[in-house]
Amino acid sequence: MADTTHREPRRRFRRALTGMLAVLAVLLLGGIAFTWAWNTLAVDLAQAPRVQFRHALAFELAVVALAWLVGASFRLAAGQAPAHRRNG
C-alpha cells in the first residue's frame, strides 16, 4: 500500500484555493450583473443615478452578510448552534 500522507496538505490547499476562487468568481459575476442590471433598468426607467462596479460589489457583500446574519440568528435562537458552540 502506497503512503499518500504527503499529498494530503496539497489536496487541502488545492481544495481551499478552488473554493476561494469560486467564491471570488461568483462575487465578481454578481457585481457585474448587478451593475449592468441597474444601469440598464433603473437609469432608464426611474432616472436613477448610474452605479459603479465598486458600489454594486459593496451592496452585494452587504446583502450576503445580512443573509448570513439572519440565518445564523435563527439557528442560534432555535438552539441549533453548530456543535463546537453548544454547551454540554
C-alpha positions, 0 to 999 in steps of 0.5 A: 500500500502506497503512503499518500500522507504527503499529498494530503496538505496539497489536496487541502490547499488545492481544495481551499484555493478552488473554493476561494476562487469560486467564491471570488468568481461568483462575487465578481459575476454578481457585481457585474450583473448587478451593475449592468442590471441597474444601469440598464433598468433603473437609469432608464426607467426611474432616472436613477443615478448610474452605479459603479462596479465598486458600489454594486460589489459593496451592496452585494457583500452587504446583502450576503452578510445580512443573509448570513446574519439572519440565518445564523440568528435563527439557528442560534435562537432555535438552539441549533448552534453548530456543535463546537458552540453548544454547551454540554 
